[in-house]
Amino acid sequence: MTRIVFRSLLLITLAAVLAGCTGVGYYAESLNGHLRIMAARQDVARLVADPGTPAELKARMESASAIRQFASDALDLPDNASYRSYVDIGRDYVTVAVYAAPEFSLAPVAKCFPVFGCVPYQAFFSVDNARKAAAALQAEGLDVHVSGVTAYSTLGWTSDPLLSTMFRDDETSLAALVFHELAHSQVYVQDDSAFNEGFATAVEISGVRRWLRAQGDAEGLRRYEGSRARMADFLGLIAEARKELHGVYSGPGTEAEKRAGKQAAIERLRQRYRQIREARWNGYSGYDAWFAAPINNARLAATSVYNDLVPDFLRLFELCGGDYGRFYAEVARIGGLDRGERQAALEAVKSCE
């Protein structure tokens, strides 16, 4: 997992203290980590103009500046101060997210915060604290998944900077991250991560396609569509495994029998992956590390949260004629419905108002 919505840390910390929360240490760590990053920001425009800026960094900043402007000009994303500054954080990930789920359930354990509600993870700036939290959850008998995070959003509450972790891959990956994170500032629905992440990922996908076409990068677009096709295959494998596991968990049997059925379903998932890698992907190995690592309910739940509703949002975008303003208005309208009605309305929508 490479991206996350990180809450408005100052407001959360103040609310936590006022509410007498027992986990004040966590909020203090979050606030401190965020403030350290904010204090280290360098203005992108100044880096580009400074003759002392190394050529490689200057090229990256020029590319990032063009992507950021495109986000507002062509995708109607907020024209704010976010992603117009840069911080080299000197490590591989900015935060570490910890997901948990019961041993026999695919529903992630929610973590709830003052002001901004509940999300299916807890994020830490400290790797050690993330590991301690994961160990504590495992001791409770929960499935746990720990994932490094390369970017986060404060939903427009602060001027989020570009981070060195966002430049680990190519320009297309950077555009995807910027479009995704800015989308969270455009529409955000409290207590519904699946809705928020599905929406932001749809903006990311449609935005990258539009960016590559605007650049006249036919080869880049071809590569991107190939990666999207593999992602669709991957998500199909995950959906099939989740269906099998749901049958195991909801069916009869002792805990020992369900545990064995769970492991058998996960092994079948790995077998199907090996088959599709050779039969459809010509040996492409980009997902090997994912399947080589431990697979459990928490990891499957994390994947589901970020991807399950993406097809519905992309369909809605097409119904809106590819007009981002109309799309955002319709997403906001659906997001304003009660949670019990929201997903059904998204799936059933036939036109864009």
C-alpha positions as CSV (number, residue, x, y, z in Angstrom):
1,M,0.0,0.0,0.0
2,T,1.4,3.4,-0.9
3,R,-1.0,6.0,0.0
4,I,-3.2,7.0,2.9
5,V,-5.4,9.8,4.3
6,F,-3.6,11.1,7.5
7,R,-5.9,13.1,9.6
8,S,-5.6,16.8,10.5
9,L,-3.1,16.1,13.2
10,L,-3.4,19.3,15.2
11,L,-7.2,19.2,15.4
12,I,-7.1,15.5,16.4
13,T,-4.5,16.1,19.1
14,L,-6.5,19.0,20.6
15,A,-9.7,17.0,20.4
16,A,-8.0,14.0,22.0
17,V,-6.7,16.0,24.9
18,L,-10.0,17.8,25.5
19,A,-11.8,14.4,25.4
20,G,-9.3,12.9,27.9
21,C,-8.3,10.1,25.5
22,T,-5.9,7.5,26.8
23,G,-3.9,7.4,23.6
24,V,-2.5,10.9,23.8
25,G,1.0,9.6,23.2
26,Y,-0.1,8.4,19.7
27,Y,-1.5,11.8,18.8
28,A,1.6,13.6,20.1
29,E,3.8,11.4,18.0
30,S,1.6,12.0,14.9
31,L,1.6,15.8,15.5
32,N,5.4,15.9,16.1
33,G,6.1,13.8,12.9
34,H,3.9,16.0,10.8
35,L,5.3,19.2,12.1
36,R,8.9,18.1,11.5
37,I,7.9,17.5,7.8
38,M,6.2,20.9,7.6
39,A,9.2,22.7,9.0
40,A,11.5,21.1,6.4
41,R,9.5,22.3,3.3
42,Q,11.3,23.9,0.4
43,D,9.4,25.9,-2.2
44,V,9.4,24.0,-5.5
45,A,9.5,27.2,-7.6
46,R,12.6,28.4,-5.7
47,L,14.3,25.0,-6.1
48,V,13.7,25.2,-9.9
49,A,15.0,28.8,-10.1
50,D,18.1,28.2,-7.8
51,P,21.2,27.6,-9.9
52,G,22.6,25.6,-7.0
53,T,19.9,23.0,-7.2
54,P,21.3,19.7,-8.5
55,A,20.2,19.0,-12.1
56,E,18.4,15.7,-11.2
57,L,16.4,17.3,-8.4
58,K,15.6,20.4,-10.6
59,A,14.3,18.1,-13.3
60,R,12.1,16.3,-10.8
61,M,10.7,19.6,-9.4
62,E,10.0,20.9,-12.9
63,S,8.0,17.7,-13.7
64,A,6.2,17.8,-10.3
65,S,5.3,21.5,-10.9
66,A,3.8,20.7,-14.3
67,I,1.8,17.8,-12.8
68,R,0.5,19.9,-10.0
69,Q,-0.6,22.7,-12.3
70,F,-2.3,20.1,-14.6
71,A,-4.2,18.7,-11.6
72,S,-6.0,22.1,-11.1
73,D,-6.2,23.2,-14.7
74,A,-7.4,19.9,-16.3
75,L,-8.8,17.9,-13.5
76,D,-10.5,20.7,-11.5
77,L,-8.7,19.6,-8.3
78,P,-8.2,22.2,-5.6
79,D,-5.8,25.0,-6.5
80,N,-4.3,25.3,-3.1
81,A,-0.7,25.3,-1.7
82,S,-0.4,21.5,-1.4
83,Y,2.3,19.8,-3.4
84,R,4.0,23.1,-4.3
85,S,6.8,22.5,-1.7
86,Y,9.2,19.6,-1.3
87,V,10.8,17.6,1.6
88,D,13.5,15.0,1.5
89,I,12.6,12.8,4.4
90,G,15.6,10.6,4.2
91,R,13.8,7.2,4.5
92,D,11.8,4.8,2.3
93,Y,8.4,5.5,3.8
94,V,6.8,8.6,5.4
95,T,4.5,6.5,7.7
96,V,3.7,2.9,8.4
97,A,0.1,1.8,8.4
98,V,-1.1,-1.1,10.6
99,Y,-4.2,-3.0,9.6
100,A,-6.0,-5.7,11.6
101,A,-8.9,-8.1,11.1
102,P,-10.3,-11.0,13.1
103,E,-8.9,-14.5,12.3
104,F,-12.2,-15.6,10.8
105,S,-13.5,-12.3,9.3
106,L,-12.6,-10.1,6.3
107,A,-13.9,-6.9,7.9
108,P,-11.0,-4.7,9.0
109,V,-10.9,-3.5,12.6
110,A,-11.7,0.2,12.6
111,K,-9.6,2.9,14.4
112,C,-11.7,5.9,15.4
113,F,-10.3,9.4,15.9
114,P,-11.9,12.6,17.2
115,V,-13.2,15.0,14.5
116,F,-12.6,12.8,11.4
117,G,-14.1,9.5,12.4
118,C,-13.1,5.9,11.7
119,V,-10.6,4.4,9.3
120,P,-9.5,0.7,8.8
121,Y,-5.9,1.3,9.9
122,Q,-3.6,3.2,12.3
123,A,-0.7,5.1,10.9
124,F,2.6,5.8,12.6
125,F,5.6,8.0,11.9
126,S,7.7,5.7,14.1
127,V,8.5,2.2,12.7
128,D,9.1,1.0,16.2
129,N,5.7,2.1,17.4
130,A,4.1,0.5,14.4
131,R,5.7,-2.8,15.2
132,K,4.7,-2.6,18.8
133,A,1.1,-1.9,17.8
134,A,1.2,-4.8,15.4
135,A,2.6,-7.1,18.0
136,A,-0.1,-6.1,20.5
137,L,-2.9,-6.7,17.9
138,Q,-1.4,-10.1,17.1
139,A,-1.3,-11.0,20.8
140,E,-5.1,-10.4,20.8
141,G,-5.4,-13.1,18.1
142,L,-6.0,-10.7,15.2
143,D,-4.6,-11.0,11.7
144,V,-2.2,-8.1,11.1
145,H,-0.8,-6.4,8.0
146,V,1.9,-3.7,8.2
147,S,2.5,-1.5,5.1
148,G,4.9,1.3,4.3
149,V,3.2,4.5,3.1
150,T,4.8,6.9,0.6
151,A,2.3,9.8,0.7
152,Y,-0.5,11.2,2.8
153,S,-3.1,13.9,2.8
154,T,-4.4,16.2,5.5
155,L,-7.5,16.9,3.4
156,G,-6.4,20.4,2.7
157,W,-6.0,21.4,6.4
158,T,-2.3,22.0,5.8
159,S,-0.2,22.6,2.7
160,D,1.0,19.1,2.1
161,P,4.4,18.9,0.5
162,L,5.8,16.6,-2.1
163,L,7.9,14.0,-0.4
164,S,11.1,12.2,-1.6
165,T,9.2,8.9,-1.2
166,M,6.8,10.0,-3.9
167,F,9.7,10.0,-6.5
168,R,10.7,6.4,-6.0
169,D,9.1,5.4,-9.4
170,D,8.6,7.2,-12.7
171,E,6.7,10.4,-13.6
172,T,3.4,8.5,-14.1
173,S,3.6,7.2,-10.6
174,L,4.2,10.7,-9.3
175,A,1.2,12.0,-11.2
176,A,-1.0,9.2,-9.8
177,L,0.0,10.0,-6.2
178,V,-0.6,13.8,-6.6
179,F,-4.0,13.3,-8.3
180,H,-5.0,10.7,-5.7
181,E,-4.1,12.8,-2.7
182,L,-5.6,16.0,-4.0
183,A,-8.9,14.1,-4.7
184,H,-9.2,13.6,-0.9
185,S,-9.3,17.4,-0.5
186,Q,-12.0,17.6,-3.1
187,V,-14.5,15.1,-1.6
188,Y,-14.2,13.3,1.7
189,V,-16.9,11.4,3.5
190,Q,-16.5,10.7,7.2
191,D,-16.3,7.1,8.3
192,D,-16.3,5.6,4.8
193,S,-12.8,4.7,3.6
194,A,-14.0,2.4,0.8
195,F,-16.0,5.4,-0.7
196,N,-13.1,7.8,-0.2
197,E,-10.4,5.6,-1.6
198,G,-12.6,4.3,-4.5
199,F,-13.3,7.9,-5.5
200,A,-9.6,9.1,-5.2
201,T,-8.4,6.1,-7.1
202,A,-10.9,6.7,-9.9
203,V,-9.6,10.4,-10.1
204,E,-6.0,9.0,-10.1
205,I,-6.7,6.6,-13.0
206,S,-8.7,9.0,-15.2
207,G,-6.3,11.8,-14.4
208,V,-3.2,9.8,-15.4
209,R,-4.8,8.8,-18.7
210,R,-5.6,12.4,-19.4
211,W,-2.1,13.5,-18.4
212,L,-0.4,11.0,-20.6
213,R,-2.6,11.9,-23.6
214,A,-1.9,15.6,-23.0
215,Q,1.9,14.8,-23.0
216,G,1.5,12.9,-26.3
217,D,3.0,9.9,-24.5
218,A,1.5,7.0,-26.4
219,E,4.1,4.6,-25.2
220,G,3.6,5.7,-21.6
221,L,-0.2,5.3,-22.0
222,R,0.3,1.8,-23.5
223,R,2.4,0.8,-20.5
224,Y,-0.1,2.3,-18.1
225,E,-3.0,0.5,-19.6
226,G,-1.0,-2.8,-19.4
227,S,-0.4,-2.2,-15.7
228,R,-4.1,-1.5,-15.2
229,A,-5.0,-4.7,-17.0
230,R,-2.7,-6.7,-14.7
231,M,-4.2,-4.9,-11.7
232,A,-7.7,-5.9,-12.8
233,D,-6.5,-9.5,-13.0
234,F,-4.9,-9.2,-9.6
235,L,-8.1,-7.8,-8.0
236,G,-10.1,-10.6,-9.7
237,L,-7.9,-13.1,-7.9
238,I,-8.4,-11.3,-4.6
239,A,-12.1,-11.2,-5.1
240,E,-12.3,-14.9,-5.8
241,A,-10.2,-15.7,-2.7
242,R,-12.4,-13.4,-0.5
243,K,-15.5,-15.2,-1.7
244,E,-14.0,-18.6,-0.8
245,L,-12.9,-17.4,2.6
246,H,-16.3,-15.9,3.3
247,G,-17.8,-19.3,2.6
248,V,-15.3,-20.9,5.0
249,Y,-15.9,-18.4,7.8
250,S,-19.7,-18.4,7.5
251,G,-20.0,-22.2,7.1
252,P,-20.1,-24.9,9.7
253,G,-17.0,-26.4,11.2
254,T,-14.7,-26.1,14.2
255,E,-12.1,-23.4,14.5
256,A,-9.4,-25.9,13.5
257,E,-11.4,-26.8,10.4
258,K,-11.9,-23.2,9.5
259,R,-8.2,-22.5,10.0
260,A,-7.3,-25.3,7.7
261,G,-9.9,-24.1,5.1
262,K,-8.5,-20.6,5.3
263,Q,-4.9,-21.8,4.6
264,A,-6.1,-23.9,1.7
265,A,-8.0,-21.0,0.2
266,I,-4.9,-18.8,0.5
267,E,-2.7,-21.5,-1.2
268,R,-5.2,-21.8,-4.0
269,L,-4.9,-18.0,-4.4
270,R,-1.2,-18.3,-4.8
271,Q,-1.6,-21.2,-7.3
272,R,-4.0,-19.2,-9.4
273,Y,-1.6,-16.3,-9.4
274,R,1.2,-18.5,-10.7
275,Q,-1.0,-19.7,-13.5
276,I,-2.2,-16.2,-14.6
277,R,1.4,-14.9,-14.4
278,E,2.5,-17.4,-17.0
279,A,-0.6,-17.7,-19.1
280,R,-1.6,-14.0,-19.3
281,W,1.3,-11.9,-18.2
282,N,4.2,-13.6,-20.1
283,G,6.0,-14.1,-16.8
284,Y,5.7,-10.6,-15.5
285,S,6.9,-10.8,-11.9
286,G,5.8,-7.4,-10.4
287,Y,3.4,-9.0,-8.0
288,D,5.7,-11.8,-6.9
289,A,6.7,-10.0,-3.7
290,W,3.0,-9.5,-2.7
291,F,2.3,-13.2,-3.0
292,A,5.5,-14.2,-1.4
293,A,4.7,-12.3,1.8
294,P,2.2,-13.6,4.4
295,I,-1.4,-13.3,3.2
296,N,-4.2,-13.0,5.8
297,N,-7.5,-11.3,6.4
298,A,-6.0,-7.9,7.2
299,R,-4.0,-7.8,4.0
300,L,-6.9,-8.8,1.9
301,A,-9.1,-6.2,3.7
302,A,-6.6,-3.5,3.0
303,T,-6.6,-4.3,-0.7
304,S,-10.4,-4.4,-0.8
305,V,-10.9,-1.0,0.9
306,Y,-8.8,0.7,-1.8
307,N,-10.2,-1.0,-4.9
308,D,-13.7,-2.4,-4.5
309,L,-15.7,0.7,-5.6
310,V,-13.3,1.9,-8.3
311,P,-15.2,0.5,-11.2
312,D,-18.4,2.2,-10.0
313,F,-16.7,5.6,-9.7
314,L,-15.1,5.2,-13.2
315,R,-18.5,4.3,-14.6
316,L,-20.0,7.4,-13.0
317,F,-17.1,9.5,-14.4
318,E,-18.1,8.3,-17.9
319,L,-21.8,9.0,-17.2
320,C,-20.7,12.6,-16.4
321,G,-19.1,12.8,-19.9
322,G,-15.6,13.0,-18.4
323,D,-16.4,16.4,-16.9
324,Y,-14.7,16.6,-13.5
325,G,-16.9,19.3,-12.2
326,R,-20.1,17.4,-12.8
327,F,-18.4,14.2,-11.5
328,Y,-17.3,15.8,-8.2
329,A,-20.8,17.3,-7.7
330,E,-22.4,13.9,-8.2
331,V,-19.9,12.2,-5.9
332,A,-20.6,14.8,-3.2
333,R,-24.3,14.3,-3.6
334,I,-24.0,10.5,-3.2
335,G,-21.6,11.0,-0.4
336,G,-24.2,13.0,1.4
337,L,-26.6,10.1,1.6
338,D,-26.8,7.8,4.6
339,R,-24.1,5.2,4.6
340,G,-26.6,2.4,4.2
341,E,-27.9,4.0,1.0
342,R,-24.6,5.3,-0.4
343,Q,-23.1,2.2,-2.0
344,A,-26.4,1.1,-3.5
345,A,-26.9,4.6,-5.0
346,L,-23.4,4.6,-6.5
347,E,-24.0,1.2,-8.1
348,A,-27.5,2.0,-9.4
349,V,-26.8,5.5,-10.7
350,K,-27.8,5.8,-14.4
351,S,-27.1,9.4,-15.2
352,C,-25.0,12.3,-14.0
353,E,-27.1,15.3,-12.8
